[in-house]
Amino acid sequence: SDEKEPLRRSIVTTSAGDIAPIRCTLGPLAAGDQCKITRDIGMMTNNYNPGLKNIGAIKIPFIVLVEQKCGEDKDRVVYFVFHSECISTFFSMEMSVKQEGTDDGPEKPKTKGLSSFAATLFIAGGMAGSGVLALPRAIVNTGYIGILLLAVFAFNSAYGGIRLGMCWSIVEEKFHEHRGASRNPYCVIATKAVGNWAGSLVSNCIRITLFGAGTVYLLLSSQILQSLLMNALPNIGFCTYFLIAAILVIPLIIVGLGASLTTVIACILFFTQIAFDAESRTRTVRHEIHGFKDFFMSFGSILFAFGGASFLPTIQNDMEDKRQFTKSVSIAFGIIMVIYFPIAVAGFFVYGEDVHPNVTLSLTKTLIVDIGNILIAMHLVFAFLIVMNTVVQDIEELFKIPRDFGWKRCAIRTSVVVCCIIVGETIPEFDKILSLIGGSTITLLTFVFPPYFYKKLCDREEPGWEKVRHIPLFERIYIWNLIFIGIIGGGASTFSAISAIAAVDSFTKPCWWHLFNDHSDGSLTDIDQHAAQTHIVSQLMP
């Protein structure tokens, strides 16, 4: 409206079937004037506008502020002011409705969210990744009980993901300002369930998890690259490959590239080669009894394989029909188990104690394995870009770095990769970092926080807050058992990982140690190459 032209007086009355009868009167307005509204308040329900999918049966008090025509499209826009009794504040909402007595005309395009099928693929594709490479060694270290743990952790992780989705539904239902898109719904859930400190804790756990996972991806991709080029470039060691890989991803993370899903094809190829190795193997497979240290190290490795709960609320928030989230999570975890279970169990029974922490180094080197390694390396690089992009965006937001391409963005993103290089060159064994992250932050984000936040939101009692969920006794017992096992098991796994990193008998000297002392390329190179070559030969010998 022109500043000189006052807004017209508007009286809106609706039928009681949609909204309780309301009336809004606006006096002539000039620029800067406050609008005068009547005290009449209506109760909005889903019947008024089918587009308000999140309202459900809740009645929201509101006052019509102004009604304006929208040009020649025969639509009108009604501006409402809503009053939230829970927080005693006002916020505004804009809604488009058809003018009465007019033709519908062409329907305007609507922004659609993810379908249930698309959400299932996003969940399965986001969680199924590098963790599968460490599962065979983890099953060997835990014995036959490890196979059971794999299924139990998958079920518990799916339960936590579903409960996170329910937490977000409760937050949207009770806190109207969080309806719609949210940048970090997990942190919002933590804040509303426990307090601001919980939101900060969850945010930091997510950052540590993503940074650790990114370092693991870079270490694994370097190890696979070394395996592919071992015969062509035998004198180049792992530490050099890691440095080269880190330098190569710097321009990719600066410009920000997308991802590709290649894990499924790679796992099929690896499983095929394991079957060939099983047919040609003549030696007896050894299975030894391992101690608590190896058991809890593997505990963290298995947890890492299911450590994608932090992004599940984001996927639910982007879904067109959020009621389908539970089905999407259930199907996605079924797909993940179809990917994980054959590789983990086959590696356990075919290779036994000879299996490498990275199962690809235990396979006979063939064209099938090379293609699988190339695919998994592509996945690891793209996965690195995805997880590290989240970390650098948080840092850029913290330091208020412009989103446009510039030297500040380049400096921040390069610095993050340099930090990965420092960690990777200091601890050049991906399985130890993987166990450390899996036993600490992933355990909290996947197994401890989701059921605890769900219980807190359901049990919340305060003025203006009605209980929206009832948790039966058997589920409460399950929740507390899950939290207890997560804390005890995760703590033991974290302690075992730290002990393994610092232990004298298993300590691997950092890459920079050899650079300043014996000028070699790191002991890990000789150990891995010799172990891999010896293992491949030994498989074919009686």
C-alpha positions as CSV (number, residue, x, y, z in Angstrom):
1,S,0.0,0.0,0.0
2,D,1.2,3.5,-0.8
3,E,2.3,5.3,2.3
4,K,-0.1,8.2,1.6
5,E,-3.0,5.9,1.0
6,P,-4.6,4.6,4.3
7,L,-5.5,0.9,4.3
8,R,-9.2,0.4,3.9
9,R,-11.5,-0.6,6.8
10,S,-11.9,-4.4,6.7
11,I,-14.6,-6.5,8.3
12,V,-14.3,-10.2,8.1
13,T,-17.0,-12.7,9.3
14,T,-16.8,-16.4,8.8
15,S,-19.2,-19.3,9.4
16,A,-19.1,-21.1,12.7
17,G,-18.3,-24.4,10.8
18,D,-14.8,-23.2,10.0
19,I,-13.9,-20.7,12.7
20,A,-15.9,-19.4,15.6
21,P,-17.5,-16.1,14.5
22,I,-15.0,-13.3,14.6
23,R,-14.9,-9.7,13.6
24,C,-11.9,-7.4,13.0
25,T,-12.2,-3.7,12.5
26,L,-9.3,-1.6,11.3
27,G,-9.4,2.2,11.4
28,P,-7.7,4.3,8.6
29,L,-4.0,3.7,8.8
30,A,-1.1,5.9,7.9
31,A,2.5,5.0,7.8
32,G,3.8,4.1,11.3
33,D,0.3,4.0,12.9
34,Q,-0.7,1.2,15.2
35,C,-3.7,-0.8,14.0
36,K,-6.7,-0.9,16.3
37,I,-8.3,-4.3,16.7
38,T,-11.3,-5.6,18.4
39,R,-11.2,-8.0,21.3
40,D,-13.0,-10.7,19.4
41,I,-10.8,-13.9,19.2
42,G,-11.5,-16.9,17.0
43,M,-10.4,-20.5,17.4
44,M,-8.6,-21.9,14.3
45,T,-8.8,-25.6,13.5
46,N,-7.8,-27.7,10.5
47,N,-11.3,-27.3,9.0
48,Y,-10.5,-23.7,7.9
49,N,-7.6,-24.4,5.7
50,P,-6.5,-27.9,4.6
51,G,-2.9,-26.6,4.2
52,L,-2.5,-26.3,7.9
53,K,-1.4,-30.0,8.3
54,N,0.4,-29.5,11.6
55,I,-2.5,-28.0,13.6
56,G,-4.5,-31.2,13.9
57,A,-7.1,-31.0,16.6
58,I,-5.4,-28.1,18.4
59,K,-7.4,-24.9,18.6
60,I,-5.2,-21.8,18.3
61,P,-6.5,-18.4,19.4
62,F,-6.1,-15.7,16.8
63,I,-7.2,-12.2,15.7
64,V,-7.6,-11.2,12.0
65,L,-5.4,-8.2,11.5
66,V,-6.1,-7.1,7.9
67,E,-7.4,-8.5,4.6
68,Q,-6.1,-7.3,1.3
69,K,-6.8,-8.2,-2.3
70,C,-3.9,-9.6,-4.4
71,G,-4.1,-7.9,-7.8
72,E,-6.2,-9.6,-10.5
73,D,-5.7,-13.2,-9.4
74,K,-8.9,-13.1,-7.5
75,D,-7.2,-14.2,-4.3
76,R,-7.0,-12.5,-1.0
77,V,-4.4,-12.6,1.7
78,V,-5.5,-12.6,5.3
79,Y,-3.0,-11.7,8.0
80,F,-3.6,-13.3,11.3
81,V,-2.1,-12.6,14.7
82,F,-1.8,-15.7,16.9
83,H,-1.6,-15.8,20.6
84,S,0.3,-18.7,22.2
85,E,-0.9,-19.3,25.8
86,C,2.2,-21.4,26.5
87,I,4.7,-18.7,26.0
88,S,2.4,-15.6,26.2
89,T,3.9,-14.0,23.1
90,F,2.5,-13.0,19.7
91,F,3.7,-14.1,16.3
92,S,2.3,-13.6,12.8
93,M,1.3,-15.9,10.1
94,E,0.3,-15.3,6.5
95,M,-2.4,-17.4,4.7
96,S,-3.8,-17.3,1.2
97,V,-7.5,-18.2,0.7
98,K,-9.8,-18.0,-2.3
99,Q,-12.1,-15.1,-2.6
100,E,-15.7,-16.2,-2.2
101,G,-17.9,-16.3,-5.3
102,T,-15.0,-16.5,-7.8
103,D,-13.6,-19.2,-10.1
104,D,-10.7,-21.2,-8.7
105,G,-8.5,-20.5,-11.7
106,P,-5.2,-22.3,-12.2
107,E,-3.8,-23.7,-9.0
108,K,-0.6,-22.2,-7.8
109,P,2.4,-24.6,-7.5
110,K,3.1,-25.8,-4.0
111,T,6.4,-26.6,-2.4
112,K,6.4,-30.3,-1.6
113,G,8.5,-32.1,0.9
114,L,10.2,-35.5,0.8
115,S,8.0,-38.5,0.1
116,S,8.1,-41.5,2.4
117,F,10.1,-43.4,-0.2
118,A,12.6,-40.5,-0.7
119,A,13.0,-40.2,3.1
120,T,13.7,-43.9,3.4
121,L,16.5,-43.7,0.7
122,F,18.0,-40.6,2.4
123,I,18.1,-42.3,5.8
124,A,19.6,-45.6,4.4
125,G,22.0,-43.8,2.1
126,G,23.1,-41.4,4.9
127,M,23.8,-44.1,7.5
128,A,25.2,-47.0,5.4
129,G,28.8,-46.0,4.8
130,S,32.3,-46.6,6.1
131,G,31.2,-48.4,9.2
132,V,30.5,-51.6,7.2
133,L,34.3,-51.9,6.5
134,A,35.1,-52.3,10.2
135,L,32.2,-54.6,11.1
136,P,34.0,-58.0,10.3
137,R,36.9,-57.2,12.6
138,A,34.4,-56.0,15.3
139,I,32.5,-59.2,15.1
140,V,35.7,-61.2,15.3
141,N,36.7,-59.3,18.5
142,T,33.3,-59.8,20.1
143,G,32.8,-63.4,19.0
144,Y,29.3,-64.9,18.2
145,I,27.7,-62.4,20.6
146,G,28.8,-59.7,18.2
147,I,26.3,-61.0,15.6
148,L,23.6,-60.6,18.2
149,L,24.9,-57.1,19.1
150,L,24.7,-56.0,15.5
151,A,20.9,-56.8,15.4
152,V,20.3,-55.3,18.9
153,F,22.1,-52.1,18.1
154,A,20.2,-51.8,14.8
155,F,16.9,-52.1,16.6
156,N,17.9,-49.7,19.4
157,S,19.2,-47.2,16.9
158,A,15.9,-47.4,14.9
159,Y,14.0,-47.0,18.2
160,G,16.0,-43.9,19.1
161,G,15.4,-42.4,15.6
162,I,11.7,-43.0,15.8
163,R,11.5,-41.4,19.3
164,L,13.5,-38.4,18.0
165,G,10.8,-38.0,15.3
166,M,8.1,-38.1,18.0
167,C,10.1,-35.5,20.0
168,W,10.0,-33.2,17.1
169,S,6.3,-33.7,16.6
170,I,5.7,-32.8,20.3
171,V,7.9,-29.6,19.8
172,E,5.9,-28.5,16.8
173,E,2.7,-29.3,18.5
174,K,3.5,-27.3,21.7
175,F,5.9,-24.6,20.4
176,H,4.2,-23.0,17.4
177,E,7.2,-20.9,16.5
178,H,9.2,-24.0,15.5
179,R,6.7,-25.2,12.9
180,G,8.2,-25.4,9.5
181,A,11.8,-25.5,8.4
182,S,14.4,-25.7,11.2
183,R,18.2,-25.6,10.7
184,N,19.0,-27.9,13.6
185,P,15.9,-29.6,15.0
186,Y,17.9,-32.0,17.3
187,C,19.3,-29.0,19.2
188,V,15.8,-27.5,19.5
189,I,14.5,-30.8,20.9
190,A,17.3,-30.9,23.5
191,T,16.6,-27.2,24.5
192,K,12.9,-27.7,24.9
193,A,13.2,-31.0,26.7
194,V,16.0,-30.2,29.2
195,G,17.3,-26.6,28.7
196,N,19.8,-24.5,26.8
197,W,22.8,-26.4,28.2
198,A,21.4,-29.6,26.6
199,G,21.1,-27.8,23.3
200,S,24.7,-26.7,23.5
201,L,25.8,-30.2,24.5
202,V,24.0,-31.8,21.6
203,S,25.4,-29.2,19.2
204,N,29.0,-29.9,20.3
205,C,28.5,-33.6,20.2
206,I,27.3,-33.3,16.6
207,R,30.3,-31.2,15.7
208,I,32.8,-33.7,17.3
209,T,31.0,-36.6,15.7
210,L,31.1,-35.1,12.2
211,F,34.7,-34.0,12.5
212,G,35.8,-37.4,13.8
213,A,33.8,-39.2,11.1
214,G,35.3,-36.9,8.4
215,T,38.8,-37.8,9.7
216,V,37.9,-41.5,9.5
217,Y,36.6,-41.1,6.0
218,L,39.9,-39.4,4.9
219,L,42.0,-42.1,6.6
220,L,40.0,-44.9,5.0
221,S,40.0,-43.3,1.5
222,S,43.8,-42.9,1.8
223,Q,44.2,-46.6,2.8
224,I,42.1,-47.7,-0.1
225,L,44.1,-45.4,-2.5
226,Q,47.3,-47.0,-1.3
227,S,45.9,-50.4,-1.8
228,L,44.9,-49.6,-5.4
229,L,48.4,-48.1,-6.3
230,M,50.5,-50.5,-4.1
231,N,52.0,-52.3,-7.1
232,A,52.4,-49.2,-9.3
233,L,53.9,-47.0,-6.6
234,P,55.4,-49.4,-3.9
235,N,57.7,-46.7,-2.4
236,I,54.9,-44.3,-1.4
237,G,53.6,-44.9,2.1
238,F,50.3,-44.4,3.8
239,C,51.2,-41.1,5.5
240,T,52.0,-39.6,2.1
241,Y,48.8,-40.8,0.6
242,F,46.9,-39.4,3.5
243,L,48.5,-36.0,3.0
244,I,47.8,-36.1,-0.8
245,A,44.2,-37.0,-0.2
246,A,43.7,-34.2,2.3
247,I,45.2,-31.7,-0.1
248,L,43.0,-32.9,-2.9
249,V,39.8,-32.4,-1.0
250,I,40.6,-28.8,0.0
251,P,39.3,-27.2,-3.2
252,L,36.3,-29.5,-3.2
253,I,35.2,-28.5,0.3
254,I,35.8,-24.8,-0.5
255,V,33.4,-24.8,-3.5
256,G,31.1,-27.4,-1.8
257,L,30.1,-30.4,-3.9
258,G,27.3,-33.0,-3.6
259,A,27.4,-36.6,-2.8
260,S,27.0,-39.9,-4.6
261,L,25.6,-43.2,-3.2
262,T,28.0,-46.0,-4.1
263,T,28.1,-48.1,-0.9
264,V,25.5,-50.7,-2.0
265,I,27.3,-51.6,-5.2
266,A,30.6,-51.7,-3.4
267,C,29.3,-54.0,-0.7
268,I,27.8,-56.4,-3.3
269,L,31.2,-56.6,-5.0
270,F,33.0,-57.2,-1.7
271,F,30.6,-59.9,-0.7
272,T,31.1,-61.6,-4.1
273,Q,34.9,-61.6,-3.6
274,I,34.5,-63.0,0.0
275,A,32.4,-65.8,-1.5
276,F,35.2,-66.6,-4.0
277,D,37.8,-66.5,-1.2
278,A,35.7,-68.9,0.9
279,E,35.5,-71.3,-2.0
280,S,39.3,-71.3,-2.6
281,R,40.4,-71.2,1.1
282,T,41.8,-74.4,2.5
283,R,43.1,-73.2,5.9
284,T,41.1,-73.7,9.1
285,V,39.5,-70.4,10.2
286,R,40.7,-69.4,13.6
287,H,38.5,-67.7,16.2
288,E,40.1,-66.7,19.5
289,I,38.7,-65.5,22.8
290,H,39.3,-61.7,23.2
291,G,39.4,-59.7,26.4
292,F,37.3,-56.8,27.6
293,K,39.5,-54.2,25.9
294,D,38.9,-55.7,22.4
295,F,35.3,-56.3,23.2
296,F,34.5,-52.7,24.1
297,M,36.7,-51.3,21.3
298,S,34.5,-53.3,18.9
299,F,31.4,-52.1,20.9
300,G,32.3,-48.6,19.7
301,S,32.9,-49.8,16.1
302,I,29.5,-51.4,15.9
303,L,27.9,-48.2,17.3
304,F,29.7,-46.1,14.7
305,A,28.0,-48.1,12.0
306,F,24.6,-46.8,13.2
307,G,25.6,-43.3,14.1
308,G,23.4,-41.3,11.9
309,A,20.6,-40.3,14.4
310,S,21.7,-36.7,14.5
311,F,20.3,-36.0,11.0
312,L,17.0,-37.9,11.3
313,P,15.0,-35.0,12.7
314,T,16.1,-32.9,9.8
315,I,14.8,-35.5,7.3
316,Q,11.5,-35.7,9.2
317,N,11.2,-31.9,9.2
318,D,11.6,-32.0,5.4
319,M,8.9,-34.7,4.8
320,E,5.6,-33.9,3.1
321,D,3.7,-36.3,5.5
322,K,5.6,-36.5,8.8
323,R,3.3,-39.2,10.0
324,Q,5.2,-41.6,7.6
325,F,8.5,-41.0,9.4
326,T,8.3,-44.1,11.6
327,K,7.7,-46.3,8.5
328,S,10.6,-44.6,6.7
329,V,13.0,-45.2,9.6
330,S,11.9,-48.8,10.0
331,I,12.3,-49.7,6.3
332,A,15.6,-47.8,6.1
333,F,17.1,-49.8,9.0
334,G,15.9,-53.0,7.3
335,I,17.9,-51.9,4.2
336,I,20.9,-51.1,6.3
337,M,20.9,-54.5,7.9
338,V,20.6,-56.1,4.5
339,I,23.8,-54.2,3.5
340,Y,25.7,-54.7,6.8
341,F,24.8,-58.3,7.9
342,P,26.2,-60.3,4.9
343,I,29.6,-58.4,4.9
344,A,30.0,-58.6,8.7
345,V,29.0,-62.3,9.1
346,A,30.8,-63.5,5.9
347,G,34.0,-61.7,7.0
348,F,33.7,-63.3,10.4
349,F,33.3,-66.9,9.1
350,V,35.6,-66.7,6.1
351,Y,38.7,-64.9,7.5
352,G,38.4,-65.2,11.3
353,E,41.4,-63.8,13.1
354,D,43.1,-62.9,9.9
355,V,40.5,-60.2,9.0
356,H,42.0,-56.7,8.8
357,P,40.3,-53.7,10.6
358,N,39.5,-52.6,7.0
359,V,38.0,-55.7,5.5
360,T,38.9,-54.6,2.0
361,L,42.6,-55.3,2.8
362,S,41.7,-58.9,3.6
363,L,40.2,-59.6,0.2
364,T,42.1,-61.2,-2.6
365,K,43.2,-58.4,-4.9
366,T,41.1,-58.8,-8.1
367,L,39.3,-56.5,-10.5
368,I,36.1,-56.9,-8.5
369,V,37.8,-55.6,-5.4
370,D,39.5,-52.8,-7.3
371,I,36.1,-51.6,-8.7
372,G,34.6,-51.9,-5.2
373,N,37.5,-49.9,-3.7
374,I,37.1,-47.2,-6.3
375,L,33.3,-46.9,-5.5
376,I,33.8,-46.9,-1.7
377,A,36.6,-44.4,-2.1
378,M,34.3,-42.1,-4.0
379,H,31.6,-42.5,-1.3
380,L,34.1,-41.7,1.4
381,V,35.3,-38.5,-0.3
382,F,31.8,-37.3,-0.9
383,A,30.8,-38.3,2.6
384,F,33.7,-36.3,3.9
385,L,32.6,-33.3,2.0
386,I,29.0,-33.6,3.4
387,V,29.9,-34.0,7.1
388,M,32.7,-31.4,7.0
389,N,30.5,-29.0,5.2
390,T,28.2,-29.0,8.2
391,V,31.1,-28.3,10.6
392,V,32.5,-25.5,8.5
393,Q,29.1,-23.9,8.1
394,D,28.7,-23.8,11.9
395,I,32.2,-22.2,12.2
396,E,31.4,-19.7,9.5
397,E,28.2,-18.8,11.2
398,L,30.0,-18.4,14.6
399,F,32.5,-16.0,13.1
400,K,29.9,-14.3,10.9
401,I,31.8,-15.2,7.7
402,P,29.9,-14.2,4.5
403,R,28.4,-17.1,2.5
404,D,29.7,-15.7,-0.7
405,F,33.0,-17.1,-2.0
406,G,36.0,-15.1,-0.5
407,W,39.3,-15.4,1.3
408,K,37.7,-15.8,4.7
409,R,35.7,-18.8,3.6
410,C,38.8,-20.3,2.0
411,A,40.8,-19.8,5.1
412,I,38.2,-21.3,7.5
413,R,37.6,-24.4,5.3
414,T,41.3,-24.9,4.7
415,S,42.0,-24.7,8.4
416,V,39.4,-27.4,9.2
417,V,41.1,-29.8,6.7
418,V,44.5,-28.9,8.3
419,C,43.0,-29.9,11.7
420,C,42.0,-33.3,10.1
421,I,45.5,-33.7,8.7
422,I,47.0,-33.1,12.2
423,V,44.6,-35.6,13.8
424,G,45.1,-38.2,11.0
425,E,48.9,-37.9,10.9
426,T,49.0,-38.1,14.7
427,I,46.7,-41.2,15.0
428,P,47.1,-42.9,11.6
429,E,44.7,-45.8,12.5
430,F,41.1,-45.2,11.5
431,D,39.7,-48.1,13.7
432,K,40.9,-46.4,16.9
433,I,39.3,-43.0,16.0
434,L,36.2,-44.9,14.9
435,S,35.9,-46.7,18.2
436,L,36.5,-43.5,20.1
437,I,33.8,-41.5,18.3
438,G,31.4,-44.5,18.3
439,G,31.7,-45.1,22.0
440,S,31.4,-41.4,23.0
441,T,29.4,-38.9,21.0
442,I,27.6,-41.3,18.8
443,T,26.4,-43.3,21.8
444,L,25.0,-40.2,23.4
445,L,23.3,-38.9,20.2
446,T,21.9,-42.3,19.1
447,F,21.2,-44.3,22.3
448,V,21.1,-42.0,25.3
449,F,19.7,-38.6,24.3
450,P,16.7,-39.7,22.1
451,P,14.8,-41.8,24.7
452,Y,15.7,-39.4,27.5
453,F,14.5,-36.3,25.7
454,Y,11.3,-38.2,24.7
455,K,10.6,-39.2,28.3
456,K,11.2,-35.6,29.5
457,L,8.9,-34.1,26.9
458,C,6.2,-36.6,27.6
459,D,6.5,-36.2,31.4
460,R,6.6,-32.4,31.3
461,E,4.2,-30.8,33.8
462,E,3.8,-27.0,34.0
463,P,1.0,-24.5,33.6
464,G,-0.4,-24.4,30.1
465,W,1.2,-27.7,29.2
466,E,-0.9,-30.8,28.8
467,K,0.6,-34.3,28.5
468,V,0.6,-35.3,24.9
469,R,2.0,-38.8,25.2
470,H,1.6,-41.6,27.7
471,I,4.6,-43.9,28.1
472,P,3.6,-47.4,29.3
473,L,5.6,-49.0,32.2
474,F,7.3,-51.6,30.0
475,E,8.6,-48.9,27.7
476,R,9.8,-46.8,30.6
477,I,11.8,-49.8,31.8
478,Y,13.2,-50.3,28.3
479,I,14.2,-46.6,28.1
480,W,16.1,-46.6,31.3
481,N,17.8,-49.9,30.4
482,L,18.8,-48.4,27.1
483,I,20.2,-45.2,28.7
484,F,22.0,-47.3,31.4
485,I,23.6,-49.7,28.8
486,G,24.5,-46.7,26.6
487,I,26.3,-44.8,29.3
488,I,28.1,-47.9,30.8
489,G,28.9,-49.5,27.4
490,G,29.8,-46.2,25.7
491,G,32.0,-45.2,28.7
492,A,33.9,-48.5,28.6
493,S,34.3,-48.3,24.8
494,T,35.6,-44.7,25.1
495,F,38.1,-45.8,27.8
496,S,39.2,-48.8,25.8
497,A,39.7,-46.6,22.7
498,I,41.8,-44.1,24.6
499,S,43.8,-46.9,26.2
500,A,44.5,-48.5,22.8
501,I,45.6,-45.1,21.3
502,A,48.1,-44.6,24.2
503,A,49.1,-48.2,25.0
504,V,52.8,-49.0,24.5
505,D,52.1,-52.5,23.0
506,S,49.7,-51.1,20.3
507,F,51.0,-47.6,19.9
508,T,51.6,-46.5,16.4
509,K,54.1,-43.7,16.0
510,P,52.7,-40.6,14.4
511,C,53.7,-39.8,10.8
512,W,55.4,-36.7,11.8
513,W,57.6,-38.7,14.3
514,H,59.3,-40.5,11.4
515,L,59.6,-37.3,9.5
516,F,61.8,-35.8,12.1
517,N,63.6,-38.9,13.2
518,D,64.3,-41.7,10.7
519,H,62.9,-40.0,7.5
520,S,60.7,-42.9,6.6
521,D,57.1,-42.7,5.6
522,G,55.6,-44.2,8.8
523,S,55.7,-47.7,10.2
524,L,52.0,-48.2,9.3
525,T,52.9,-48.5,5.6
526,D,55.2,-51.4,6.1
527,I,52.9,-53.1,8.6
528,D,49.8,-52.8,6.4
529,Q,51.5,-53.7,3.1
530,H,53.3,-56.7,4.6
531,A,50.2,-57.9,6.5
532,A,47.9,-57.6,3.5
533,Q,50.3,-59.4,1.1
534,T,51.1,-62.1,3.6
535,H,47.4,-62.6,4.3
536,I,46.5,-63.0,0.7
537,V,49.2,-65.6,0.1
538,S,48.3,-67.5,3.3
539,Q,44.7,-67.9,2.3
540,L,45.7,-70.1,-0.6
541,M,48.1,-72.2,1.3
542,P,47.2,-75.2,3.5
